[in-house]
Amino acid sequence: MMERKSLLNPTIAIPQDHGAWVFLFSPLLIGLFAGGRLAWDSAFLALAALMAFLIRQPVTMAVKACSGRRPRSDLPAARFWILIYGAVALAALTGLVLHGFVDIFYLAVPGVPVFAWHLYLVSRRAERKQAGVEILATGVLALAAPAAYWVGKGLYDPLGWALWLLTWLQSAASIVHAYLRLEQRSLPGVPPRSFRWKMGRRALLYTSFNLALTLAAALTGFLPHFIFVPFLLQWLETLWGIIHPAIGVKPTRIGLRQLLVSSLFTVLFILFWR
């Protein structure tokens, strides 16, 4: 009974950084709805993407156990979940192959070096506060958008790369904004206005660039006319965050607000893309 309980340990089976879920589901849902057709192919892709996301946790735990950061007794559970997720992913990928979507596999290639670098940092106890690695990782997760779009269309369409870029830019801006809010927590009091703007400069640059890019693409007719609206939401959120620093706010509360904004972004993107 104890052995079974240790194998089902949720800290080994399920990613504990709950805010990361939105970086998978937002691009995936955007791509699925933009593709305009939900079928078994879409289900296979969604399942494969979910398993690829989940398998990161037991692999990370196995690396921690091997590097002395966790007890080696975690290894059986880690191996168990790696096998489970791997088997389900293989079944889903087989379904895609049988339906002729072999080229989708190329989108997984960039994830290999990024994940390997993450595991190296884990082994060195240096994975925390690595904004650059996190942004690269969300770029890999954003590839779910063109994959789902192409599967929905049933063919390759260059517009899928626009979906990838837009969802990645949103994720990158979201990460930079989150780091700003977490940094604001340690402020002793509300600083002068000039300091607040200087502190939030990078986050505002990210969201301003995204808004300007989508406005230009909409005005030139390259993208739907109102696709800039979800990016306007994110820009306003960053503006609000600079003016109202998160002094003493719990990280959980910051994460929940980020999740809400990202969820609203996803809904607005789907609505205005269509």
Phi and psi restraints in degrees (value plus and minus 20) as a CYANA .aco file:
   2 MET   PHI     -84.8   -44.8
   2 MET   PSI     -56.5   -16.5
   3 GLU   PHI     -85.7   -45.7
   3 GLU   PSI     -61.6   -21.6
   4 ARG   PHI     -84.0   -44.0
   4 ARG   PSI     -60.8   -20.8
   5 LYS   PHI     -83.5   -43.5
   5 LYS   PSI     -58.7   -18.7
   6 SER   PHI     -88.8   -48.8
   6 SER   PSI     -53.9   -13.9
   7 LEU   PHI     -87.3   -47.3
   7 LEU   PSI     -51.6   -11.6
   8 LEU   PHI    -113.8   -73.8
   8 LEU   PSI      -3.1    36.9
   9 ASN   PHI     -77.5   -37.5
   9 ASN   PSI      95.4   135.4
  10 PRO   PHI     -85.3   -45.3
  10 PRO   PSI     -46.1    -6.1
  11 THR   PHI     -89.0   -49.0
  11 THR   PSI     -40.8    -0.8
  12 ILE   PHI    -114.5   -74.5
  12 ILE   PSI     -51.1   -11.1
  13 ALA   PHI    -106.3   -66.3
  13 ALA   PSI     -52.2   -12.2
  14 ILE   PHI    -142.7  -102.7
  14 ILE   PSI     112.2   152.2
  15 PRO   PHI     -75.2   -35.2
  15 PRO   PSI     113.9   153.9
  16 GLN   PHI    -111.6   -71.6
  16 GLN   PSI     -35.5     4.5
  17 ASP   PHI    -104.4   -64.4
  17 ASP   PSI      63.2   103.2
  18 HIS   PHI     -80.4   -40.4
  18 HIS   PSI     -47.4    -7.4
  19 GLY   PHI     -86.9   -46.9
  19 GLY   PSI     -38.1     1.9
  20 ALA   PHI     -92.6   -52.6
  20 ALA   PSI     -40.5    -0.5
  21 TRP   PHI     -78.4   -38.4
  21 TRP   PSI     -58.9   -18.9
  22 VAL   PHI     -85.5   -45.5
  22 VAL   PSI     -46.6    -6.6
  23 PHE   PHI     -91.3   -51.3
  23 PHE   PSI     -37.5     2.5
  24 LEU   PHI    -113.3   -73.3
  24 LEU   PSI     -71.6   -31.6
  25 PHE   PHI     -91.7   -51.7
  25 PHE   PSI     -51.3   -11.3
  26 SER   PHI     -83.1   -43.1
  26 SER   PSI     -74.8   -34.8
  27 PRO   PHI     -81.8   -41.8
  27 PRO   PSI     -57.6   -17.6
  28 LEU   PHI     -83.7   -43.7
  28 LEU   PSI     -67.8   -27.8
  29 LEU   PHI     -85.6   -45.6
  29 LEU   PSI     -60.5   -20.5
  30 ILE   PHI     -80.3   -40.3
  30 ILE   PSI     -65.9   -25.9
  31 GLY   PHI     -85.3   -45.3
  31 GLY   PSI     -59.9   -19.9
  32 LEU   PHI     -83.6   -43.6
  32 LEU   PSI     -65.7   -25.7
  33 PHE   PHI     -93.6   -53.6
  33 PHE   PSI     -54.8   -14.8
  34 ALA   PHI     -87.0   -47.0
  34 ALA   PSI     -52.6   -12.6
  35 GLY   PHI     -86.0   -46.0
  35 GLY   PSI     -46.0    -6.0
  36 GLY   PHI      58.0    98.0
  36 GLY   PSI     -17.4    22.6
  37 ARG   PHI    -165.6  -125.6
  37 ARG   PSI     100.4   140.4
  38 LEU   PHI    -126.2   -86.2
  38 LEU   PSI      99.2   139.2
  39 ALA   PHI    -162.4  -122.4
  39 ALA   PSI    -190.6  -150.6
  40 TRP   PHI     -80.0   -40.0
  40 TRP   PSI     -54.7   -14.7
  41 ASP   PHI     -78.5   -38.5
  41 ASP   PSI     -63.3   -23.3
  42 SER   PHI     -84.6   -44.6
  42 SER   PSI     -58.5   -18.5
  43 ALA   PHI     -85.3   -45.3
  43 ALA   PSI     -61.3   -21.3
  44 PHE   PHI     -81.7   -41.7
  44 PHE   PSI     -63.8   -23.8
  45 LEU   PHI     -84.9   -44.9
  45 LEU   PSI     -65.8   -25.8
  46 ALA   PHI     -80.9   -40.9
  46 ALA   PSI     -60.8   -20.8
  47 LEU   PHI     -86.7   -46.7
  47 LEU   PSI     -62.4   -22.4
  48 ALA   PHI     -83.8   -43.8
  48 ALA   PSI     -62.4   -22.4
  49 ALA   PHI     -84.4   -44.4
  49 ALA   PSI     -60.9   -20.9
  50 LEU   PHI     -84.7   -44.7
  50 LEU   PSI     -62.3   -22.3
  51 MET   PHI     -86.1   -46.1
  51 MET   PSI     -58.0   -18.0
  52 ALA   PHI     -84.0   -44.0
  52 ALA   PSI     -55.7   -15.7
  53 PHE   PHI     -91.0   -51.0
  53 PHE   PSI     -63.2   -23.2
  54 LEU   PHI     -89.7   -49.7
  54 LEU   PSI     -55.3   -15.3
  55 ILE   PHI     -86.0   -46.0
  55 ILE   PSI     -38.7     1.3
  56 ARG   PHI     -78.3   -38.3
  56 ARG   PSI     -56.4   -16.4
  57 GLN   PHI     -87.4   -47.4
  57 GLN   PSI     -74.6   -34.6
  58 PRO   PHI     -84.7   -44.7
  58 PRO   PSI     -52.6   -12.6
  59 VAL   PHI     -85.3   -45.3
  59 VAL   PSI     -63.2   -23.2
  60 THR   PHI     -81.7   -41.7
  60 THR   PSI     -62.1   -22.1
  61 MET   PHI     -85.3   -45.3
  61 MET   PSI     -55.7   -15.7
  62 ALA   PHI     -85.4   -45.4
  62 ALA   PSI     -61.0   -21.0
  63 VAL   PHI     -84.2   -44.2
  63 VAL   PSI     -61.7   -21.7
  64 LYS   PHI     -82.7   -42.7
  64 LYS   PSI     -59.9   -19.9
  65 ALA   PHI     -86.5   -46.5
  65 ALA   PSI     -59.9   -19.9
  66 CYS   PHI     -92.9   -52.9
  66 CYS   PSI     -45.3    -5.3
  67 SER   PHI    -115.4   -75.4
  67 SER   PSI     -14.7    25.3
  68 GLY   PHI      67.0   107.0
  68 GLY   PSI     -12.5    27.5
  69 ARG   PHI    -104.9   -64.9
  69 ARG   PSI     -40.0     0.0
  70 ARG   PHI    -157.2  -117.2
  70 ARG   PSI     139.4   179.4
  71 PRO   PHI     -84.7   -44.7
  71 PRO   PSI     125.0   165.0
  72 ARG   PHI     -86.8   -46.8
  72 ARG   PSI     -33.0     7.0
  73 SER   PHI     -86.6   -46.6
  73 SER   PSI     -31.9     8.1
  74 ASP   PHI     -98.2   -58.2
  74 ASP   PSI     -36.0     4.0
  75 LEU   PHI     -81.7   -41.7
  75 LEU   PSI     -63.6   -23.6
  76 PRO   PHI     -77.8   -37.8
  76 PRO   PSI     -63.6   -23.6
  77 ALA   PHI     -85.3   -45.3
  77 ALA   PSI     -60.5   -20.5
  78 ALA   PHI     -82.2   -42.2
  78 ALA   PSI     -65.0   -25.0
  79 ARG   PHI     -83.6   -43.6
  79 ARG   PSI     -59.2   -19.2
  80 PHE   PHI     -78.3   -38.3
  80 PHE   PSI     -69.4   -29.4
  81 TRP   PHI     -93.7   -53.7
  81 TRP   PSI     -50.8   -10.8
  82 ILE   PHI     -81.9   -41.9
  82 ILE   PSI     -61.7   -21.7
  83 LEU   PHI     -86.9   -46.9
  83 LEU   PSI     -62.9   -22.9
  84 ILE   PHI     -82.3   -42.3
  84 ILE   PSI     -73.7   -33.7
  85 TYR   PHI     -84.1   -44.1
  85 TYR   PSI     -59.5   -19.5
  86 GLY   PHI     -83.6   -43.6
  86 GLY   PSI     -60.3   -20.3
  87 ALA   PHI     -87.0   -47.0
  87 ALA   PSI     -63.1   -23.1
  88 VAL   PHI     -85.9   -45.9
  88 VAL   PSI     -62.1   -22.1
  89 ALA   PHI     -81.6   -41.6
  89 ALA   PSI     -61.6   -21.6
  90 LEU   PHI     -83.1   -43.1
  90 LEU   PSI     -59.4   -19.4
  91 ALA   PHI     -84.8   -44.8
  91 ALA   PSI     -63.4   -23.4
  92 ALA   PHI     -85.5   -45.5
  92 ALA   PSI     -61.7   -21.7
  93 LEU   PHI     -85.9   -45.9
  93 LEU   PSI     -55.3   -15.3
  94 THR   PHI     -81.5   -41.5
  94 THR   PSI     -61.3   -21.3
  95 GLY   PHI     -80.2   -40.2
  95 GLY   PSI     -61.1   -21.1
  96 LEU   PHI     -85.3   -45.3
  96 LEU   PSI     -60.4   -20.4
  97 VAL   PHI     -82.5   -42.5
  97 VAL   PSI     -64.9   -24.9
  98 LEU   PHI     -83.7   -43.7
  98 LEU   PSI     -44.3    -4.3
  99 HIS   PHI    -116.8   -76.8
  99 HIS   PSI     -12.2    27.8
 100 GLY   PHI      68.9   108.9
 100 GLY   PSI      -7.3    32.7
 101 PHE   PHI    -119.9   -79.9
 101 PHE   PSI      42.0    82.0
 102 VAL   PHI     -98.2   -58.2
 102 VAL   PSI     -56.4   -16.4
 103 ASP   PHI     -84.1   -44.1
 103 ASP   PSI     -40.5    -0.5
 104 ILE   PHI     -79.0   -39.0
 104 ILE   PSI     -48.7    -8.7
 105 PHE   PHI     -81.9   -41.9
 105 PHE   PSI     -48.0    -8.0
 106 TYR   PHI     -81.3   -41.3
 106 TYR   PSI     -45.8    -5.8
 107 LEU   PHI     -88.5   -48.5
 107 LEU   PSI     -37.6     2.4
 108 ALA   PHI    -101.4   -61.4
 108 ALA   PSI     -36.4     3.6
 109 VAL   PHI     -79.4   -39.4
 109 VAL   PSI     -67.1   -27.1
 110 PRO   PHI     -80.7   -40.7
 110 PRO   PSI     -43.2    -3.2
 111 GLY   PHI     -90.2   -50.2
 111 GLY   PSI     -44.9    -4.9
 112 VAL   PHI     -84.7   -44.7
 112 VAL   PSI     -74.8   -34.8
 113 PRO   PHI     -86.4   -46.4
 113 PRO   PSI     -53.8   -13.8
 114 VAL   PHI     -85.8   -45.8
 114 VAL   PSI     -64.0   -24.0
 115 PHE   PHI     -87.3   -47.3
 115 PHE   PSI     -58.7   -18.7
 116 ALA   PHI     -82.0   -42.0
 116 ALA   PSI     -60.0   -20.0
 117 TRP   PHI     -86.1   -46.1
 117 TRP   PSI     -59.5   -19.5
 118 HIS   PHI     -80.3   -40.3
 118 HIS   PSI     -64.8   -24.8
 119 LEU   PHI     -86.2   -46.2
 119 LEU   PSI     -54.8   -14.8
 120 TYR   PHI     -83.0   -43.0
 120 TYR   PSI     -64.4   -24.4
 121 LEU   PHI     -83.2   -43.2
 121 LEU   PSI     -58.4   -18.4
 122 VAL   PHI     -81.1   -41.1
 122 VAL   PSI     -63.7   -23.7
 123 SER   PHI     -85.9   -45.9
 123 SER   PSI     -43.9    -3.9
 124 ARG   PHI    -117.8   -77.8
 124 ARG   PSI     -13.3    26.7
 125 ARG   PHI      37.5    77.5
 125 ARG   PSI      18.7    58.7
 126 ALA   PHI    -149.3  -109.3
 126 ALA   PSI       4.1    44.1
 127 GLU   PHI    -103.7   -63.7
 127 GLU   PSI     -35.0     5.0
 128 ARG   PHI     -98.9   -58.9
 128 ARG   PSI     128.4   168.4
 129 LYS   PHI      35.8    75.8
 129 LYS   PSI      23.6    63.6
 130 GLN   PHI    -129.3   -89.3
 130 GLN   PSI      55.9    95.9
 131 ALA   PHI     -80.0   -40.0
 131 ALA   PSI     -58.1   -18.1
 132 GLY   PHI     -82.2   -42.2
 132 GLY   PSI     -64.5   -24.5
 133 VAL   PHI     -86.0   -46.0
 133 VAL   PSI     -59.5   -19.5
 134 GLU   PHI     -83.5   -43.5
 134 GLU   PSI     -59.8   -19.8
 135 ILE   PHI     -86.4   -46.4
 135 ILE   PSI     -61.5   -21.5
 136 LEU   PHI     -82.2   -42.2
 136 LEU   PSI     -61.0   -21.0
 137 ALA   PHI     -83.8   -43.8
 137 ALA   PSI     -59.6   -19.6
 138 THR   PHI     -88.8   -48.8
 138 THR   PSI     -47.6    -7.6
 139 GLY   PHI     -84.0   -44.0
 139 GLY   PSI     -57.5   -17.5
 140 VAL   PHI     -87.7   -47.7
 140 VAL   PSI     -65.6   -25.6
 141 LEU   PHI     -83.3   -43.3
 141 LEU   PSI     -52.2   -12.2
 142 ALA   PHI     -86.7   -46.7
 142 ALA   PSI     -37.0     3.0
 143 LEU   PHI     -84.6   -44.6
 143 LEU   PSI     -34.0     6.0
 144 ALA   PHI     -83.7   -43.7
 144 ALA   PSI     -47.2    -7.2
 145 ALA   PHI     -85.5   -45.5
 145 ALA   PSI     -76.1   -36.1
 146 PRO   PHI     -84.7   -44.7
 146 PRO   PSI     -54.3   -14.3
 147 ALA   PHI     -80.5   -40.5
 147 ALA   PSI     -68.4   -28.4
 148 ALA   PHI     -86.0   -46.0
 148 ALA   PSI     -56.1   -16.1
 149 TYR   PHI     -84.3   -44.3
 149 TYR   PSI     -66.5   -26.5
 150 TRP   PHI     -88.0   -48.0
 150 TRP   PSI     -58.0   -18.0
 151 VAL   PHI     -85.3   -45.3
 151 VAL   PSI     -60.6   -20.6
 152 GLY   PHI     -84.8   -44.8
 152 GLY   PSI     -60.5   -20.5
 153 LYS   PHI     -92.4   -52.4
 153 LYS   PSI     -47.1    -7.1
 154 GLY   PHI      61.5   101.5
 154 GLY   PSI     -11.6    28.4
 155 LEU   PHI    -181.7  -141.7
 155 LEU   PSI     147.8   187.8
 156 TYR   PHI     -96.9   -56.9
 156 TYR   PSI     115.1   155.1
 157 ASP   PHI    -158.8  -118.8
 157 ASP   PSI     102.2   142.2
 158 PRO   PHI     -76.0   -36.0
 158 PRO   PSI     -42.6    -2.6
 159 LEU   PHI     -82.9   -42.9
 159 LEU   PSI     -39.2     0.8
 160 GLY   PHI     -80.0   -40.0
 160 GLY   PSI     -52.8   -12.8
 161 TRP   PHI     -88.2   -48.2
 161 TRP   PSI     -50.2   -10.2
 162 ALA   PHI     -85.5   -45.5
 162 ALA   PSI     -60.7   -20.7
 163 LEU   PHI     -80.9   -40.9
 163 LEU   PSI     -63.0   -23.0
 164 TRP   PHI     -81.2   -41.2
 164 TRP   PSI     -67.7   -27.7
 165 LEU   PHI     -83.4   -43.4
 165 LEU   PSI     -64.3   -24.3
 166 LEU   PHI     -86.1   -46.1
 166 LEU   PSI     -62.9   -22.9
 167 THR   PHI     -89.4   -49.4
 167 THR   PSI     -53.6   -13.6
 168 TRP   PHI     -89.0   -49.0
 168 TRP   PSI     -62.9   -22.9
 169 LEU   PHI     -81.0   -41.0
 169 LEU   PSI     -59.8   -19.8
 170 GLN   PHI     -84.9   -44.9
 170 GLN   PSI     -63.6   -23.6
 171 SER   PHI     -83.7   -43.7
 171 SER   PSI     -62.6   -22.6
 172 ALA   PHI     -81.9   -41.9
 172 ALA   PSI     -64.7   -24.7
 173 ALA   PHI     -84.2   -44.2
 173 ALA   PSI     -56.0   -16.0
 174 SER   PHI     -84.4   -44.4
 174 SER   PSI     -60.6   -20.6
 175 ILE   PHI     -85.7   -45.7
 175 ILE   PSI     -66.2   -26.2
 176 VAL   PHI     -82.9   -42.9
 176 VAL   PSI     -59.6   -19.6
 177 HIS   PHI     -83.6   -43.6
 177 HIS   PSI     -61.9   -21.9
 178 ALA   PHI     -82.9   -42.9
 178 ALA   PSI     -61.1   -21.1
 179 TYR   PHI     -83.4   -43.4
 179 TYR   PSI     -57.1   -17.1
 180 LEU   PHI     -82.0   -42.0
 180 LEU   PSI     -67.1   -27.1
 181 ARG   PHI     -84.2   -44.2
 181 ARG   PSI     -58.8   -18.8
 182 LEU   PHI     -88.6   -48.6
 182 LEU   PSI     -55.5   -15.5
 183 GLU   PHI     -87.5   -47.5
 183 GLU   PSI     -54.8   -14.8
 184 GLN   PHI     -86.7   -46.7
 184 GLN   PSI     -42.5    -2.5
 185 ARG   PHI     -78.1   -38.1
 185 ARG   PSI     -53.3   -13.3
 186 SER   PHI    -107.3   -67.3
 186 SER   PSI     -19.8    20.2
 187 LEU   PHI     -85.8   -45.8
 187 LEU   PSI     117.0   157.0
 188 PRO   PHI     -91.6   -51.6
 188 PRO   PSI     -41.5    -1.5
 189 GLY   PHI    -191.6  -151.6
 189 GLY   PSI     156.5   196.5
 190 VAL   PHI     -87.0   -47.0
 190 VAL   PSI      96.4   136.4
 191 PRO   PHI     -98.1   -58.1
 191 PRO   PSI     151.1   191.1
 192 PRO   PHI     -79.0   -39.0
 192 PRO   PSI     136.1   176.1
 193 ARG   PHI     -77.7   -37.7
 193 ARG   PSI     -61.9   -21.9
 194 SER   PHI     -82.1   -42.1
 194 SER   PSI     -57.3   -17.3
 195 PHE   PHI     -87.7   -47.7
 195 PHE   PSI     -60.4   -20.4
 196 ARG   PHI     -81.5   -41.5
 196 ARG   PSI     -63.0   -23.0
 197 TRP   PHI     -87.7   -47.7
 197 TRP   PSI     -58.9   -18.9
 198 LYS   PHI     -85.2   -45.2
 198 LYS   PSI     -60.9   -20.9
 199 MET   PHI     -84.4   -44.4
 199 MET   PSI     -56.3   -16.3
 200 GLY   PHI    -117.3   -77.3
 200 GLY   PSI      -9.1    30.9
 201 ARG   PHI     -78.5   -38.5
 201 ARG   PSI     -65.5   -25.5
 202 ARG   PHI     -85.0   -45.0
 202 ARG   PSI     -64.7   -24.7
 203 ALA   PHI     -82.5   -42.5
 203 ALA   PSI     -60.7   -20.7
 204 LEU   PHI     -88.2   -48.2
 204 LEU   PSI     -55.3   -15.3
 205 LEU   PHI     -82.2   -42.2
 205 LEU   PSI     -62.7   -22.7
 206 TYR   PHI     -81.4   -41.4
 206 TYR   PSI     -72.4   -32.4
 207 THR   PHI     -90.5   -50.5
 207 THR   PSI     -52.6   -12.6
 208 SER   PHI     -87.5   -47.5
 208 SER   PSI     -60.8   -20.8
 209 PHE   PHI     -81.3   -41.3
 209 PHE   PSI     -65.0   -25.0
 210 ASN   PHI     -81.5   -41.5
 210 ASN   PSI     -63.6   -23.6
 211 LEU   PHI     -85.7   -45.7
 211 LEU   PSI     -64.2   -24.2
 212 ALA   PHI     -83.7   -43.7
 212 ALA   PSI     -61.5   -21.5
 213 LEU   PHI     -82.9   -42.9
 213 LEU   PSI     -66.7   -26.7
 214 THR   PHI     -91.4   -51.4
 214 THR   PSI     -52.7   -12.7
 215 LEU   PHI     -83.5   -43.5
 215 LEU   PSI     -64.7   -24.7
 216 ALA   PHI     -84.7   -44.7
 216 ALA   PSI     -62.4   -22.4
 217 ALA   PHI     -86.4   -46.4
 217 ALA   PSI     -54.6   -14.6
 218 ALA   PHI     -91.2   -51.2
 218 ALA   PSI     -61.9   -21.9
 219 LEU   PHI     -86.5   -46.5
 219 LEU   PSI     -51.9   -11.9
 220 THR   PHI    -105.4   -65.4
 220 THR   PSI     -24.5    15.5
 221 GLY   PHI      63.0   103.0
 221 GLY   PSI     -13.7    26.3
 222 PHE   PHI     -92.8   -52.8
 222 PHE   PSI     -52.8   -12.8
 223 LEU   PHI    -144.7  -104.7
 223 LEU   PSI     143.7   183.7
 224 PRO   PHI     -73.0   -33.0
 224 PRO   PSI     128.8   168.8
 225 HIS   PHI     -78.3   -38.3
 225 HIS   PSI     -55.8   -15.8
 226 PHE   PHI    -131.1   -91.1
 226 PHE   PSI       2.8    42.8
 227 ILE   PHI     -88.8   -48.8
 227 ILE   PSI     -34.4     5.6
 228 PHE   PHI     -93.9   -53.9
 228 PHE   PSI     -36.3     3.7
 229 VAL   PHI     -79.3   -39.3
 229 VAL   PSI     -68.7   -28.7
 230 PRO   PHI     -81.7   -41.7
 230 PRO   PSI     -51.8   -11.8
 231 PHE   PHI     -94.0   -54.0
 231 PHE   PSI     -48.6    -8.6
 232 LEU   PHI     -84.8   -44.8
 232 LEU   PSI     -59.6   -19.6
 233 LEU   PHI     -78.3   -38.3
 233 LEU   PSI     -66.4   -26.4
 234 GLN   PHI     -86.2   -46.2
 234 GLN   PSI     -58.4   -18.4
 235 TRP   PHI     -83.6   -43.6
 235 TRP   PSI     -62.0   -22.0
 236 LEU   PHI     -86.0   -46.0
 236 LEU   PSI     -55.7   -15.7
 237 GLU   PHI     -84.7   -44.7
 237 GLU   PSI     -62.2   -22.2
 238 THR   PHI     -86.1   -46.1
 238 THR   PSI     -60.9   -20.9
 239 LEU   PHI     -80.0   -40.0
 239 LEU   PSI     -64.2   -24.2
 240 TRP   PHI     -84.1   -44.1
 240 TRP   PSI     -59.2   -19.2
 241 GLY   PHI     -86.8   -46.8
 241 GLY   PSI     -51.9   -11.9
 242 ILE   PHI     -91.3   -51.3
 242 ILE   PSI     -62.9   -22.9
 243 ILE   PHI     -90.9   -50.9
 243 ILE   PSI     -54.5   -14.5
 244 HIS   PHI    -138.0   -98.0
 244 HIS   PSI      63.0   103.0
 245 PRO   PHI     -81.2   -41.2
 245 PRO   PSI     126.6   166.6
 246 ALA   PHI    -105.4   -65.4
 246 ALA   PSI      40.2    80.2
 247 ILE   PHI     -89.8   -49.8
 247 ILE   PSI      99.2   139.2
 248 GLY   PHI      52.0    92.0
 248 GLY   PSI     -14.0    26.0
 249 VAL   PHI     -94.6   -54.6
 249 VAL   PSI     118.5   158.5
 250 LYS   PHI     -88.5   -48.5
 250 LYS   PSI     123.2   163.2
 251 PRO   PHI     -76.2   -36.2
 251 PRO   PSI     -54.7   -14.7
 252 THR   PHI     -80.8   -40.8
 252 THR   PSI     -62.1   -22.1
 253 ARG   PHI     -86.1   -46.1
 253 ARG   PSI     -59.1   -19.1
 254 ILE   PHI     -82.9   -42.9
 254 ILE   PSI     -63.9   -23.9
 255 GLY   PHI     -83.2   -43.2
 255 GLY   PSI     -60.7   -20.7
 256 LEU   PHI     -85.5   -45.5
 256 LEU   PSI     -59.4   -19.4
 257 ARG   PHI     -85.6   -45.6
 257 ARG   PSI     -60.5   -20.5
 258 GLN   PHI     -81.4   -41.4
 258 GLN   PSI     -61.1   -21.1
 259 LEU   PHI     -82.9   -42.9
 259 LEU   PSI     -61.8   -21.8
 260 LEU   PHI     -83.8   -43.8
 260 LEU   PSI     -65.9   -25.9
 261 VAL   PHI     -84.4   -44.4
 261 VAL   PSI     -62.5   -22.5
 262 SER   PHI     -85.7   -45.7
 262 SER   PSI     -56.3   -16.3
 263 SER   PHI     -86.7   -46.7
 263 SER   PSI     -63.2   -23.2
 264 LEU   PHI     -83.9   -43.9
 264 LEU   PSI     -59.5   -19.5
 265 PHE   PHI     -77.2   -37.2
 265 PHE   PSI     -66.8   -26.8
 266 THR   PHI     -80.8   -40.8
 266 THR   PSI     -66.2   -26.2
 267 VAL   PHI     -82.2   -42.2
 267 VAL   PSI     -66.8   -26.8
 268 LEU   PHI     -84.2   -44.2
 268 LEU   PSI     -59.7   -19.7
 269 PHE   PHI     -81.3   -41.3
 269 PHE   PSI     -67.1   -27.1
 270 ILE   PHI     -80.5   -40.5
 270 ILE   PSI     -64.3   -24.3
 271 LEU   PHI     -84.5   -44.5
 271 LEU   PSI     -65.9   -25.9
 272 PHE   PHI    -102.7   -62.7
 272 PHE   PSI     -40.4    -0.4
 273 TRP   PHI     -89.1   -49.1
 273 TRP   PSI     -58.0   -18.0
